Amino acid sequence: MFDLELLRSFVCVVDAGGFTRAAERVHRTQSTISQQIRKLEESAGQPLLVRTRSGNQPTEAGERLLGYARQLLAISAEAHDVLCNPETVSWVRLGIPEDFAARQLTEMLSGFARSHPGIRLDTVSGMSVDLRLHLDAGELDLALVKREPGNGPSLACWPEEVVWVAGLNEGLNEGPSGADLTSPVPLVLFPQGCIYRNRAIHALEAAGRRWRVAYGSHSLAGVQAAVSSGLGITILPKNAVLSDHRVLGEDDGFSTPPAAELALITGAASLSPAAAQLSAYLEQSVQVG
């Protein structure tokens, strides 16, 4: 069985992007955090983190464990709250896109928790298309989803600037006009149903360019790492571009994609008081680059 304390440190390292920042957040030494991660990897029987130029990123096994770790920690905290405050705690179930900025999310939701101690958040991370299904099934109260601008009603919405990105040393300037327009474009993509995947494929097909899937991942960290490693290019939100990425433009043969939209939606006819408070907080707190 996994130790919850080790899982908590693992999640913190992933969210913080490194051992030093994770140690600062939980008020422990870096060596303690490192030892906990080693114990967790021994328990899992395989590496869970890999060091990259952009920080510590989860391995494929780490990505699989990360979702379970968050759920286990949330269930543990929920059980504690139920036993300690059975009459005062309200719950709100919130769906969050898989590619939503982890640091912004952590700071935003921790701010809500501090200002609303009587409300317990239960968050589910996933593809926007899956979050919609959870809403329709009544399994979520609210969800932040990525979508085409104006595609349906929302409680609040924000435009999201997206860009083509490649690895810092990706060679795309091989053609006579500054870009090779003949070779298939290697794409790093999220699964089907993702708006960025659709944007990338449709943009290339509209321009009459060939393409191939070079790498696929469900997680933002996986897509970012693949681009950094030079496996291919992709479309990402501007605030998800890393220091070892470069934005592609007209000189590279790629026009700027139209903006996407982050929308706060619900499947309920009316919101509970707790869900309404979270909705109002998100409307004021969410920032999209």
N, C-alpha and C positions, 0 to 999 in steps of 0.2 A: 504494500500500500504506500502511496505517496504521502510524504510529510507536508502538511499544509504550510508550515513555516518556510520550507524549501521552495514550495510552489510560489509563495508570496514573493520571495527574493527573486525567483526566475522571472516572474511577471514584471517586477520592478526594474530589473536589468534591461529587459526588452523595451519597456516603455521609456526608460531614461536613456537608452542607447549606449550604456556602458556601466562598468562596475563602480567607478568613482562617483558618478552622479547618483546611482542607485543607493550607494552607501550613505550619501549625504541625505537622501530623502528619508531613509529609515533609521538614521542616526546610529549607524554601525560602521565598523572599519571595513575598508576595501578587502582586506584579507579574510574577514568573516564572511562577506558575501561570496568571495571566490571559493571558499571552502564549502559553503552551502550549495553552490552550483555544481561543484565536483561531486558532492554526495548525491545530488539529484540525478546527475548523469550516470553515476554508478548504479543507482536504483533503476534508471531507465535502460541501462545497458548500452548506451550509445551517446555520442555528442549531441548537445542541444543548442549550443551557441557556436558561432564562428566569428572570428575577428576580421572585419573589413576596413577599408579606408574610411568609411562613414560611421564606424562604430561596431558594436557587437550586434550581430543579426542572428535570428534563429535559423538553425538548420531545417531541413525538411521535416525531420522528426520533431524538432522544437516547435515548428509551426503547428503540427498536429496536436502537440501537448498543450500549446498556449491557450486554445479555446477551452479545453477541458479544465485547465488550471483556473481560468477566470470564473468558470461556472462553479467549480468546487469552492473557491474562496467566497463567491457570492452566496452560495447555499449555506456555508458555515456562518457567515455574518448574519444571514437572514434567520437562521436557527437561534443564534445568540440573541438577536433582537426580539424574537417571538417570546423567548423564555424570560428575558429581562424586562421587556416593556410590552406585554401582551395587549394592552388596551390603547396604547398611544401611537403605535407605529402604523403608518399607512404605506402601501406599496404602489409603485408605478413601474410598469414594464416598458422599457424604451429600446427600440431597435436602432442600431447604428451601422452605417456602411463599413464594410471591411477596410476600405481605403481611406477612412476618415483619419485625420492627423492624430496620432496617439497622444502626443504631448498636449495638444489643445483640448482633447477630450478629457484627459485626466485632470487638468487644471479647471476645466469648466464644470465637470461633475463634482469635483471636490468642493468647489465654491458653492454649488447648490446644496451639497450635504451639510456644509457649515451653516448656511443660512436657513436651512429647513431640516433641523435635526429630527423632526417627527415623521419624516418621509424617507422610506427606504427605496433605493433604486435597484431594479433588476434589469441589467442590460444584456442584450443579445446582439452579437456582431455577425454580419453576413452580407451577401450580395443584396442589392436593392430589390431585385425581383423576388428573392426569398423573403425579405422583410415584408413585402406587400402581402405575400401568402399568409404569413404569421398574423398580420393585421386582420385579414379577411376571416381567419379562423378564430379570432378573438383572443389570440395568445399574446398580443402586445396592445398597449394603450396608445403609444405614440411611436413614430419611426421617422428618422431622418433618412431620406432616400435621394440618390442621384438620378436625375431625369432630364429629358428635353424641356427647355423653358416653357412654362405655362401648360404643361401636360397634366391637367386635372386640378381639382381644388386643393388648397393647402391652408394650414393655420399660419404659416409664414414661409417665405422662400428667399433665397439669396443667389445672385448670379455667381457662377464659378468660372474663372478664367482657366482655360486649359491650353497646353502647348505640346508640340512634338519635342521629345527629348532623346538624346543618345548618350553613350558613354563619352567621357572627356576626350578619349583618344580614338573614338570611332571614326574610321576613314570613309567618308561619303563623298569626297570631292574628287572623283576620278574621271568624270565626263568632261567633254570640251567646254561646257557652259558652267562648270563648277559643281555639277552633281551627276552621278551615274543614274540615268533614267531607264536603263535597259535591264539591269540585273534585278531579280526579284528582291523586294525589300524585306529583310528579316524583321519580324515583329515579335515583341514580347507582350503577351496579352493576358488579361483577366479572362475568366470563363465566359461562355455565351450568356447573353443577357446584360452584360456590363456596357454602360453607355460609352466608355472610353474605347472598348473593343470595337463597338459598332462604328464609332466616329473614325477610327483609324482605317478600318477596312473600306468603309464607304468613301472616304476621302481619296484613298489610293485608286479604287475602282473608278471613281468619277474622273480622276486624272489620267486614266488609261494605263496605270502602272501595275505591274505584277507584284505579288507579295507571297510570303510564306510564313507560317508560324514557326518561329525559332525556339520559343520557350513560353510556357504557360504557368501561371500561379494564381491561387486564390487570394494571396495576401499582398498587401502593398509592399511590405518589406521584401518579399520574394521578387516582385516585379522590379523594384528599385535596384536590388542587388544584381539582377540579370542584366539590366541596362548598364549599370556601372561596370560590369565585367565584359561588356562589349558583345553580348550575345545577340543584341538587336536593338530596335528603337520602339518607342511607344508614345501614346498620348497620356499625359498625367495632369492633375491640377497643378497650377503654378506653385502653390505652397508645398507641393510634394517633391519638387526638384531639389536634388542633393548637390553638394559641392563638387562631387565627381561626375556630375551630369553636365551636358551643355544643351541649350535650347536651340532647336533647328529652325531656320527661317527660309526666306525666299532664295537666298544664295545657295542653300543646300537642296533646293527643289521641293520645299514643303511650305505651304501657305498656313497661316495661323488658323487653327480650328475655331469655329464659333463657340461662344461660351455655353457651358452646361448650366444646370441649376441644382442646388441643394434645397430640398423642400421638407418641411415638417408636416406630416400628415397623420391622420387617425382614421380608424375604421369604425369608431363608435359614434352613435347619434349625438351623444353628449359626453363631456369629459367629467370624470370624478374631480372633486376639489383638489386632490393631490396632483392629478394629471394636469389640471388647468394651471396650477402653480408652476409645474415644470415647463409647460408650454410657454408661459409668460417669461420665465427665466431664460429659456433657450432663445426666444425671439430677441432678447436684449443681449445675449452673451455670444451667440454663434458669430464667428468671423470667418469669411471665406475669401481666400486670396485669388 
